Amino acid sequence: KGMKAAIKAPPVDELRRKLSLKLCTRPESEAAAVEPSQACQLPGCTVGTPRKGAVFDLNHNGAEEAFEQLRRERGIPDDTPAGAWLFQAFAKAAIRAVADGGVWKAYGKFNLS
């Protein structure tokens, strides 16, 4: 008969500590925010290197533009950054998903399904 693997849910308190907006990474400089090739300065890093056949178009206001409809529907204040609001929404969903087995920890990382 089919056996279902038991997945151990991570401690909710640990997940809450890790899901802090203060811990989010940000570009080290304005140049990195504007120019993808400046995003990684580590030796051997190829994050910003163009690849043949690949097209990358960065819209710096994309999150805010996409968020406008949600802002109107939910009455979210104009001074609330889209990225911060969306991060908090996903963080809350992850906390709720722990009880249902939707979050697990592997190789030191939390996974949300």
ZAPA-132194 format. One record per atom (N, C-alpha, C): residue number from 1; residue in one letter; x, y, z. Coordinates in Angstrom, 2 decimals, decimal comma. Each point is the difference from the previous one (the first is absolute). Layout:
BEGIN
     i   aa        px        py        pz
   NUM    a         X         Y         Z
...
This chain:
BEGIN
     i   aa        px        py        pz
     1    k      0,83     -1,18      0,00
     1    k     -0,83      1,18      0,00
     1    k      0,88      1,24      0,00
     2    g     -0,55      1,10     -0,51
     2    g      0,78      1,24     -0,09
     2    g      0,38      0,55      1,37
     3    m      1,25      0,37      0,11
     3    m      0,48      0,60      1,24
     3    m      0,30      1,46     -0,27
     4    k     -0,39      0,83      0,90
     4    k      0,26      1,42     -0,13
     4    k      1,15      0,35      0,94
     5    a      1,01      0,64     -0,55
     5    a      1,14      0,39      0,82
     5    a     -0,42      1,08      0,98
     6    a      0,43     -0,16      1,22
     6    a     -0,30      1,00      1,02
     6    a      0,99      1,15     -0,12
     7    i     -0,50      1,18     -0,20
     7    i      0,85      1,19     -0,09
     7    i     -0,13      0,75      1,31
     8    k      1,12      0,24      0,61
     8    k     -0,01      0,70      1,28
     8    k     -0,09      1,50     -0,24
     9    a     -1,02      0,60      0,55
     9    a     -0,18      1,45     -0,15
     9    a      1,05      0,73      0,83
    10    p      0,53      1,10     -0,51
    10    p      0,98      0,77      0,76
    10    p     -0,66      0,72      1,16
    11    p      0,78      0,36      1,01
    11    p     -0,56      0,78      1,11
    11    p     -0,52      1,35     -0,51
    12    v     -1,22      0,32      0,34
    12    v     -0,63      1,24     -0,48
    12    v      0,76      1,23      0,48
    13    d      0,51     -0,03      1,24
    13    d      0,74      1,16      0,51
    13    d      1,26      0,27     -0,83
    14    e      0,67     -1,06     -0,41
    14    e      1,21      0,17     -0,83
    14    e     -0,38      0,60     -1,35
    15    l     -1,08     -0,50     -0,58
    15    l     -0,46      0,52     -1,28
    15    l     -0,37      1,48      0,12
    16    r     -0,69      0,37      1,06
    16    r     -0,37      1,41      0,21
    16    r      1,24      0,90      0,07
    17    r      1,02     -0,46      0,72
    17    r      1,24      0,79      0,12
    17    r      0,67      0,18     -1,36
    18    k     -0,01     -1,04     -0,81
    18    k      0,66      0,05     -1,31
    18    k     -0,79      0,84     -1,00
    19    l     -1,31      0,07      0,15
    19    l     -0,84      0,75     -0,93
    19    l     -0,15      1,45      0,46
    20    s      1,10      0,66      0,14
    20    s      0,00      1,41      0,40
    20    s      0,41      0,84     -1,20
    21    l     -0,74      1,05     -0,25
    21    l      0,31      0,89     -1,11
    21    l      1,39      0,60      0,17
    22    k      0,43      0,17      1,25
    22    k      1,33      0,56      0,26
    22    k      1,11     -0,91     -0,53
    23    l     -0,27     -1,30     -0,15
    23    l      1,01     -0,94     -0,46
    23    l      0,07     -0,13     -1,52
    24    c     -0,90      0,67     -0,71
    24    c      0,01     -0,07     -1,46
    24    c      1,27      0,63     -0,55
    25    t      0,55     -0,61     -1,02
    25    t      1,20      0,55     -0,62
    25    t     -0,40      1,10     -0,98
    26    r      0,88      0,94     -0,13
    26    r     -0,21      1,13     -0,90
    26    r      1,29      0,22     -0,78
    27    p     -0,06      0,62     -1,17
    27    p      1,23      0,31     -0,72
    27    p      0,91      0,85      0,87
    28    e      1,31     -0,25     -0,11
    28    e      0,96      0,74      0,82
    28    e      0,14      1,45     -0,45
    29    s     -0,38      0,28     -1,24
    29    s      0,15      1,36     -0,50
    29    s     -1,13      0,32     -0,96
    30    e     -0,15      1,28     -0,29
    30    e     -1,00      0,43     -0,98
    30    e      0,32     -0,58     -1,37
    31    a      1,31     -0,14     -0,32
    31    a      0,40     -0,55     -1,30
    31    a     -0,53     -1,42     -0,14
    32    a      0,03     -0,78      1,07
    32    a     -0,49     -1,37     -0,05
    32    a     -1,51     -0,03     -0,21
    33    a     -0,69      0,99      0,54
    33    a     -1,45      0,05     -0,16
    33    a     -0,38      0,39     -1,42
    34    v      0,85      0,75     -0,67
    34    v     -0,29      0,49     -1,34
    34    v      0,56     -0,93     -1,07
    35    e      1,20     -0,51      0,20
    35    e      0,68     -0,81     -1,00
    35    e      0,19     -1,43      0,50
    36    p     -0,68     -0,99     -0,60
    36    p      0,10     -1,38      0,47
    36    p      1,43     -0,54      0,05
    37    s      0,89      0,46     -0,88
    37    s      1,37     -0,51      0,00
    37    s      0,75      0,40      1,26
    38    q     -0,52      0,97      0,74
    38    q      0,63      0,45      1,24
    38    q     -0,57     -0,71      1,23
    39    a     -0,94     -0,92     -0,20
    39    a     -0,69     -0,65      1,12
    39    a      0,91     -0,90      0,82
    40    c      1,02     -0,58     -0,61
    40    c      0,88     -0,93      0,72
    40    c      1,44      0,34     -0,32
    41    q      0,79      0,29      1,02
    41    q      1,39      0,36     -0,19
    41    q      0,95     -1,11      0,47
    42    l     -0,54     -1,17      0,33
    42    l      0,83     -1,11      0,47
    42    l      0,79     -0,60     -1,16
    43    p      1,23     -0,44      0,26
    43    p      0,80     -0,63     -1,05
    43    p     -0,74     -1,21     -0,60
    44    g     -0,07     -0,05     -1,32
    44    g     -0,64     -1,13     -0,68
    44    g     -1,51      0,07     -0,11
    45    c     -0,64      1,02      0,59
    45    c     -1,45      0,12     -0,05
    45    c     -0,43      0,46     -1,39
    46    t     -0,99     -0,67     -0,58
    46    t     -0,46      0,33     -1,35
    46    t     -1,45      0,46     -0,02
    47    v     -0,52      0,45      1,13
    47    v     -1,41      0,40      0,10
    47    v     -0,37      1,05     -1,04
    48    g      0,83      1,01     -0,18
    48    g     -0,35      1,09     -0,91
    48    g      0,57     -0,15     -1,40
    49    t      0,63     -1,13     -0,29
    49    t      0,61     -0,20     -1,31
    49    t     -1,06     -0,34     -1,04
    50    p     -0,02      0,76     -1,11
    50    p     -0,98     -0,31     -1,05
    50    p      0,24     -1,40     -0,58
    51    r     -1,06     -0,68     -0,37
    51    r      0,10     -1,32     -0,62
    51    r     -0,60      0,07     -1,39
    52    k      0,63     -0,68     -0,93
    52    k     -0,47      0,01     -1,38
    52    k     -1,46     -0,47     -0,07
    53    g     -0,83      0,79     -0,65
    53    g     -1,41     -0,35     -0,16
    53    g     -0,89      0,43      1,15
    54    a      0,61      0,47      1,10
    54    a     -0,79      0,42      1,17
    54    a     -0,28      1,50     -0,08
    55    v     -1,19      0,36      0,35
    55    v     -0,37      1,41      0,04
    55    v     -0,45      0,32      1,42
    56    f      0,54      1,04      0,56
    56    f     -0,34      0,39      1,36
    56    f     -0,37      1,47      0,00
    57    d     -1,21      0,28      0,40
    57    d     -0,48      1,37      0,07
    57    d     -0,45      0,25      1,42
    58    l      0,65      0,90      0,68
    58    l     -0,29      0,27      1,40
    58    l     -0,90      1,22      0,12
    59    n     -1,18     -0,21      0,59
    59    n     -0,92      1,10      0,24
    59    n      0,05      0,29      1,50
    60    h      0,67      1,07      0,37
    60    h      0,20      0,30      1,42
    60    h     -1,29      0,35      0,73
    61    n     -1,03      0,38     -0,72
    61    n     -1,28      0,33      0,63
    61    n     -1,03     -1,11     -0,21
    62    g      0,44     -1,16     -0,46
    62    g     -0,92     -1,09     -0,33
    62    g     -0,86     -0,44      1,18
    63    a      0,60     -0,15      1,16
    63    a     -0,77     -0,45      1,18
    63    a     -1,06      1,04      0,35
    64    e      0,38      1,26     -0,01
    64    e     -0,96      1,06      0,32
    64    e     -1,12      0,07     -1,03
    65    e      0,35     -0,13     -1,28
    65    e     -1,01      0,04     -1,05
    65    e     -0,98     -1,17      0,14
    66    a      0,53     -1,17      0,25
    66    a     -0,85     -1,18      0,15
    66    a     -0,85      0,08      1,27
    67    f      0,48      0,72      0,98
    67    f     -0,65      0,10      1,30
    67    f     -1,15      1,01      0,02
    68    e     -0,06      0,87     -0,98
    68    e     -1,00      1,07      0,00
    68    e     -1,43     -0,51      0,13
    69    q     -0,37     -1,04     -0,74
    69    q     -1,37     -0,51      0,09
    69    q     -0,27     -0,55      1,40
    70    l      0,93     -0,73      0,56
    70    l     -0,16     -0,54      1,34
    70    l     -0,09      1,14      1,02
    71    r      0,79      1,02     -0,21
    71    r     -0,01      1,18      0,89
    71    r     -1,40      0,62      0,02
    72    r     -0,61      0,15     -1,18
    72    r     -1,34      0,59     -0,08
    72    r     -1,05     -0,92      0,63
    73    e      0,06     -1,30     -0,33
    73    e     -1,01     -0,95      0,49
    73    e      0,05     -0,18      1,51
    74    r      1,20      0,01      0,57
    74    r      0,15     -0,26      1,44
    74    r      0,14      1,26      0,83
    75    g      0,04      1,16     -0,66
    75    g      0,14      1,25      0,73
    75    g      1,36      0,14      0,68
    76    i      1,03     -0,51     -0,63
    76    i      1,35      0,07      0,55
    76    i      0,54      1,40     -0,25
    77    p      0,53      0,66      1,03
    77    p      0,49      1,38     -0,15
    77    p      1,08      0,11     -1,08
    78    d      0,03      1,15     -0,68
    78    d      0,96      0,24     -1,07
    78    d      1,45     -0,05      0,48
    79    d      0,22      0,31      1,27
    79    d      1,38      0,03      0,50
    79    d      0,50     -1,38      0,45
    80    t     -0,81     -1,04     -0,17
    80    t      0,42     -1,37      0,33
    80    t      0,71     -0,59     -1,20
    81    p      1,30     -0,33      0,13
    81    p      0,73     -0,57     -1,14
    81    p     -0,55     -1,36     -0,39
    82    a     -0,17     -0,22     -1,29
    82    a     -0,54     -1,26     -0,50
    82    a      0,83     -1,19      0,47
    83    g      1,31      0,11     -0,11
    83    g      0,87     -1,10      0,38
    83    g     -0,14     -0,40      1,45
    84    a     -0,10      0,99      0,88
    84    a     -0,14     -0,28      1,43
    84    a     -1,35     -0,65      0,29
    85    w     -1,07      0,50     -0,61
    85    w     -1,34     -0,56      0,23
    85    w     -0,07     -1,44     -0,50
    86    l      0,52     -0,23     -1,20
    86    l     -0,03     -1,35     -0,57
    86    l      0,86     -0,97      0,82
    87    f      1,15      0,46      0,47
    87    f      0,85     -0,84      0,84
    87    f     -0,76     -0,43      1,25
    88    q     -0,67      0,95      0,64
    88    q     -0,76     -0,32      1,22
    88    q     -1,15     -0,97     -0,31
    89    a     -0,65      0,17     -1,15
    89    a     -1,10     -0,92     -0,37
    89    a      0,53     -1,43     -0,18
    90    f      1,13     -0,13     -0,67
    90    f      0,59     -1,34     -0,19
    90    f      0,50     -0,57      1,32
    91    a      0,56      0,84      0,86
    91    a      0,49     -0,47      1,30
    91    a     -1,16     -0,53      0,84
    92    k     -1,12      0,72      0,01
    92    k     -1,17     -0,46      0,76
    92    k     -0,54     -1,31     -0,56
    93    a      0,00     -0,12     -1,33
    93    a     -0,47     -1,24     -0,62
    93    a      0,92     -1,17      0,38
    94    a      1,28      0,25      0,05
    94    a      0,95     -1,06      0,38
    94    a     -0,23     -0,45      1,44
    95    i     -0,23      0,94      0,90
    95    i     -0,25     -0,34      1,41
    95    i     -1,26     -0,86      0,11
    96    r     -1,06      0,38     -0,74
    96    r     -1,24     -0,79      0,03
    96    r      0,20     -1,38     -0,62
    97    a      0,87     -0,11     -0,99
    97    a      0,19     -1,26     -0,72
    97    a      0,77     -1,04      0,81
    98    v      0,71      0,42      1,04
    98    v      0,77     -0,94      0,82
    98    v     -0,90     -1,10      0,56
    99    a     -1,16      0,38      0,52
    99    a     -0,91     -0,96      0,63
    99    a     -0,50     -1,06     -0,99
   100    d     -0,06      0,36     -1,29
   100    d     -0,49     -0,92     -1,03
   100    d      1,11     -0,79     -0,68
   101    g      1,24      0,18      0,46
   101    g      1,12     -0,68     -0,63
   101    g      0,47      0,66     -1,28
   102    g     -0,40      1,22     -0,21
   102    g      0,38      0,72     -1,22
   102    g      1,35      0,68      0,08
   103    v      0,67     -0,07      1,16
   103    v      1,33      0,57      0,16
   103    v      0,88     -1,06      0,64
   104    w      1,18     -0,16     -0,55
   104    w      0,96     -0,92      0,60
   104    w      1,39      0,60     -0,15
   105    k      0,93     -0,56      0,72
   105    k      1,37      0,50     -0,02
   105    k      0,91     -1,09     -0,54
   106    a      0,82      0,37     -0,96
   106    a      0,96     -0,94     -0,57
   106    a      1,28      0,76     -0,34
   107    y      1,12     -0,58      0,34
   107    y      1,30      0,62     -0,29
   107    y      0,09      1,42      0,55
   108    g     -0,62      0,23      1,15
   108    g      0,07      1,30      0,65
   108    g     -0,93      1,05     -0,57
   109    k     -0,81     -0,35     -0,97
   109    k     -0,92      0,96     -0,63
   109    k     -1,43     -0,43      0,25
   110    f     -0,88      1,00      0,09
   110    f     -1,43     -0,27      0,11
   110    f     -0,59     -0,10     -1,39
   111    n     -0,88     -0,95     -0,19
   111    n     -0,67     -0,22     -1,28
   111    n     -1,50      0,12      0,20
   112    l     -0,64      0,76     -0,85
   112    l     -1,45      0,21      0,07
   112    l     -0,63     -0,61     -1,23
   113    s     -1,00     -0,87      0,23
   113    s     -0,64     -0,59     -1,17
   113    s     -1,48      0,33      0,00
